[in-house]
Amino acid sequence: MGLLMQDINSPNRTLLTKASGPELDGLFGAYYMNSTTGITYVRLTDSGNPTFRVFDQYGPFSIDTNGQSYIRYVNYSTQGLAIDPVGKSTGAHIGNQLQGVTDSKRPVSKNITIENSTILYSTDAAGTTGIAITLNDGNDYFRIRDNEIGFADNAIYLSCYKEPGPKNTIIENNYIHDIGTRTPGGDAHAVGVQCGQDHIIQNNYIRNTGSVIEVFIYSAFPIKNVIIRDNFMRNATPHTTMGAGISVTGSIPYVGDAENFEISNNIIMDTTDFGISITRIDPIKIFNNVIYNTNTGIRLDTNAGAPDAIIKNNIIVNATEYSISVFDNATGFDIESDNNLFYNPIGKSKLFHRALGAVSDLSGWQTGLNKDLHSIEANPLFVSSNPQVASDFKLQQGSPAIDKGINVGL
């Protein structure tokens, strides 16, 4: 028996909790299966008759591509399904290190498209929570587009053990929601990238996750050529990772481990910790993003050398702690920041650098560090005073943000 679901075709569907015994008095939304007799005891959340209201997925299920390539999975509608193509290597992640063994004879799938599908309540081999789609080393040229993915531990993971990871992945136009909400703990990423290169993550709508899009770089495998653009994400809360919109982090950074990264044209709102968090020393491009309602808008923090980033044409509104925070273990200050707009409705927008401490306003930042000389502190005048969807962040006529940006070559 796999997961039991109450009213699966209803918007109010509920995953039933496994009880420790058949006595369900006082337990609502619970079940117990006697493995000897095969009898299952169920109490619904409303104590109603369970006939025709309980779904048993008989899972977990997974799609095994068996090393085949050039496959399209289209118009699936599944509960409890996981897609996990086999990679070149197997192993484990031990802290910030990878331990794995390569199987040179293992067939590896490439050039696979997953589109227009609904993948909910993905489970692992134990029948509990799991990852909806996992790509491993050698799973190159995957296209994941126009899907709904929800109620999993993680939605999409790009992983590896002994080899450099998948290449040329496009993840676009997906609706990803309620990740990490079923069980406590776990990374709860909409997209987690641990390996590979040449990835594009674009035009996704994402809500209710942990760190929404996280790139975690292991020292053995640099990650190169990543574009994260045109996504709308909201409601990121801490799980085993921070509640951040976009995070680029990992082992101790070194030059070249995050080469050619672009984070552009994203709308990031309602994140517990950070809008964008960077812990690398390569010059990551952060252009044309809107960050709304967060603790810190853009955070740069390394434990080895000075962080490096190019921060231009961003709008950061209602960052309750800092609009930009820079903390480094070096005397250098390598960021290039300008043509941004900062606004805090309840006071001045604060910025922080280790050398200066908290700066109460933009002018102090400009004077102390000679940064953001063309940036402004003003209400951007979104078309909605309480934005909730992407179109609410359009600018009114007369907005001070209009024509204040600079051409960054996008």
Secondary structure by P-SEA (a helix, b strand, c coil): cccccccccccbbbbbbbccccccccccccccccccccbbbbbcccccccccccccccccbbbbcccccccccccccccbbbbbccccbbbbbccccccccccccbbbbcbbbbccbbbcccccccccccccbbbccccccccccbbbbccccccccccccccccccbbbbcccccccccccccccccccbbbcccccccccbbbbccccccbbbbbccccccccccccbbbbcbbbbcccccccbbbbcccccccccccccccbbbbcccccccbbbcccccccccbbbbccccccbbbbbcccbbbbbccbbbbcccccccbbbbccccccccccccbbbbbccccbbbbbccccccccaaaaaaacccccccccccccccccccccccccccccccccccccccccc
